[in-house]
Amino acid sequence: MIAQMEHDPALRGVAKEVRDFYDRYPYPRPIASLDKYRRLWQDPQRRRADFHLFWPVRPYVENLSILIAGCGTSQAAKHALRWPAAQIIGIDVSGTSVWCTEDLKRKYCLNNLQVYQLPIERVNELEGSFDRIVCTGVLHHLADPDAGLRALRGVLKPDGAMHLMVYAPYGRTGIYMLQEFCRRTSIHATDADIEMLSLRSTCCQLDIRWRACCGGPRTFDKTLHLQTPFYTREIARIRSRNYSISCTAVD
């Protein structure tokens, strides 16, 4: 896949689009404190329960090797706090995300965490294998999601486990409707385009509920003013693919 990407301008374009987008709009929103998260995971029984979700009959251990693939601004740092006896590696294509994670690493003295700016397709360059791989909200943005998944499988230990999340078609119906509206009206992922569009009046007419992404039955125009970068990201969306159960079924 890497060789193919190097020689295919379309695939290179997708990779650059994703990298540039998340450099400009890092996700999740950068945070300065992990204190609340650390308190939540101080209970060792919580870690034990989390472990047995992936290995129900395997003896409990904490010295795991964990890869956070597409770690964003804080996911790898959170896992390093959650599993202080584990070795955590976070990778992300976005330099901004890596910088934010490194900042949390320094602040919380996370000596069990390493962070690299690296695309998932090149994960073999880490020259290691992992007990657990966490990749949530990432594969569906790749030029070839299947190739990304194969790359992750190549660095998973034989008895390892993966925690994956990809977009599904139904919960994001409202988002896809707005994306189609933006495509038809040539609205792009720029601050200027979002500012120019009168989203309040437009979305009142569309009467689209933003339940899944905003955590409650609030109308889109009501939440617009709370998280403008979020809307820029979700409306004028970069490439993504959604998956149904039939798409994810394997033999």
CORPELIN-V676339 format. One record per pair of residues at least 4 apart in sequence whose ideal C-beta (glycine too) atoms are under 7 Angstrom apart, sorted by the first residue. I is the first residue (numbers start at 1). J is the second residue. D is the distance in whole Angstrom. If there is no record, write none. Layout:
# CORPELIN-V676339
((I/J/D) (I/J/D))
This chain:
# CORPELIN-V676339
((1/5/6) (1/121/5) (1/144/6) (1/147/4) (2/6/6) (2/121/6) (2/122/6) (3/7/7) (4/8/6) (4/11/7) (5/11/4) (5/12/6) (5/15/6) (5/121/7) (5/143/7) (8/12/6) (9/13/6) (10/14/7) (11/15/7) (11/143/4) (12/16/6) (13/17/6) (14/18/7) (14/143/4) (14/239/6) (15/19/6) (15/119/7) (15/143/6) (16/20/6) (17/21/6) (17/238/6) (17/239/7) (18/22/6) (18/93/6) (18/141/5) (18/238/6) (19/23/6) (19/93/5) (19/94/6) (20/24/6) (21/25/6) (21/189/7) (21/238/5) (22/26/6) (22/27/6) (22/94/4) (22/96/7) (22/97/6) (23/94/5) (23/95/6) (23/96/5) (25/229/6) (25/232/6) (25/233/5) (26/30/6) (26/73/5) (26/94/6) (26/96/5) (26/97/5) (26/100/6) (27/72/6) (27/73/7) (27/233/7) (28/72/6) (28/73/6) (28/74/7) (30/73/5) (30/100/5) (31/74/6) (34/38/6) (34/77/6) (34/78/6) (34/81/6) (34/104/6) (34/108/6) (35/39/7) (36/40/7) (37/41/7) (37/78/6) (37/81/6) (38/42/7) (38/81/5) (41/46/6) (41/47/7) (41/81/6) (41/82/5) (44/48/6) (45/49/6) (46/50/6) (47/51/6) (47/62/7) (47/82/7) (47/83/7) (48/52/7) (48/60/6) (49/53/7) (51/55/6) (51/60/6) (52/56/5) (54/132/6) (54/161/4) (55/161/7) (62/83/6) (62/85/4) (62/86/6) (63/85/5) (63/86/6) (64/83/6) (64/86/4) (64/131/4) (64/132/6) (65/86/7) (65/87/5) (65/130/5) (65/131/5) (66/79/6) (66/83/7) (66/86/5) (66/88/5) (66/130/6) (66/131/7) (66/132/5) (66/134/7) (67/89/5) (67/130/4) (67/133/5) (67/155/7) (68/75/5) (68/76/4) (68/79/6) (68/88/7) (68/90/4) (68/134/5) (69/91/6) (69/120/5) (69/123/7) (69/133/6) (69/134/7) (69/135/4) (69/138/6) (69/152/6) (70/92/6) (70/120/6) (70/135/6) (70/138/3) (71/75/5) (71/76/4) (71/90/4) (71/91/6) (71/92/5) (71/97/7) (71/101/6) (72/92/6) (72/97/5) (73/97/5) (73/100/4) (73/101/6) (74/78/6) (74/100/7) (74/101/7) (74/104/6) (75/79/7) (76/80/6) (76/88/6) (76/90/3) (76/101/5) (76/113/6) (76/115/6) (77/81/7) (77/101/5) (77/104/4) (77/105/6) (77/108/7) (77/110/6) (77/113/6) (78/82/6) (79/83/6) (79/88/5) (79/134/7) (80/88/4) (80/110/4) (80/112/5) (80/113/4) (81/108/6) (81/110/7) (83/88/7) (84/112/6) (86/112/6) (87/112/6) (88/112/6) (88/113/5) (89/114/5) (89/126/6) (90/101/6) (90/113/7) (90/115/5) (91/116/5) (91/118/4) (91/123/7) (92/97/4) (92/98/6) (92/117/7) (93/117/7) (93/119/5) (94/98/7) (95/99/6) (95/117/5) (96/100/6) (97/101/6) (98/102/6) (98/115/5) (98/117/5) (99/103/6) (100/104/7) (101/105/6) (101/115/5) (102/106/7) (102/115/6) (103/107/6) (104/108/6) (105/110/4) (105/113/5) (105/115/7) (118/122/6) (118/123/7) (118/125/7) (120/138/7) (120/142/7) (120/148/5) (120/151/6) (120/152/7) (121/147/6) (121/148/6) (121/151/5) (123/151/5) (123/152/6) (123/155/5) (124/151/7) (124/154/6) (124/155/6) (126/155/7) (128/155/7) (129/155/5) (129/156/7) (129/157/5) (130/155/6) (130/156/6) (130/157/6) (130/160/6) (131/157/6) (131/160/5) (132/160/6) (132/161/5) (132/163/7) (133/152/5) (133/156/6) (133/160/7) (133/162/5) (134/163/5) (135/139/6) (135/152/6) (135/162/7) (135/164/5) (136/163/7) (136/164/7) (136/165/4) (137/165/6) (139/145/4) (139/148/5) (139/149/6) (139/164/7) (139/166/5) (140/145/6) (140/166/5) (140/167/5) (140/240/5) (140/241/5) (140/242/7) (141/238/7) (141/239/6) (141/240/5) (142/148/4) (144/148/7) (145/149/6) (145/241/6) (146/150/6) (147/151/6) (148/152/7) (149/153/6) (150/154/6) (152/156/6) (152/162/7) (156/160/4) (156/162/6) (166/243/5) (167/172/6) (167/240/6) (167/242/4) (167/243/7) (168/242/6) (168/243/6) (168/244/7) (169/242/4) (169/244/6) (171/212/4) (172/176/6) (172/212/6) (172/242/7) (173/177/6) (174/178/7) (174/208/5) (174/209/6) (174/210/6) (175/179/6) (175/213/7) (175/234/6) (176/180/6) (177/181/7) (177/208/6) (178/182/6) (178/208/7) (178/235/5) (179/183/6) (179/235/7) (179/237/5) (180/184/6) (181/185/6) (182/187/4) (182/235/6) (182/236/5) (187/193/5) (187/197/6) (187/236/6) (188/193/5) (188/236/5) (189/232/6) (189/236/4) (189/238/7) (191/195/6) (191/232/7) (192/196/6) (193/197/6) (193/236/7) (194/228/7) (194/231/7) (194/232/5) (194/236/7) (197/202/7) (198/202/6) (199/203/6) (199/221/6) (199/224/5) (200/204/6) (200/221/4) (200/224/6) (201/205/7) (202/206/6) (203/208/6) (203/219/7) (203/220/4) (203/221/4) (204/221/5) (208/220/5) (209/217/6) (209/219/6) (210/214/5) (210/218/6) (210/220/4) (210/223/6) (211/216/7) (211/217/6) (213/234/6) (214/218/6) (214/223/5) (218/222/5) (218/223/5) (220/224/6) (223/227/7) (224/231/6) (227/231/7) (228/232/6) (229/233/6) (230/234/6) (231/235/5) (232/236/6) (243/247/4) (243/248/5) (245/249/7))
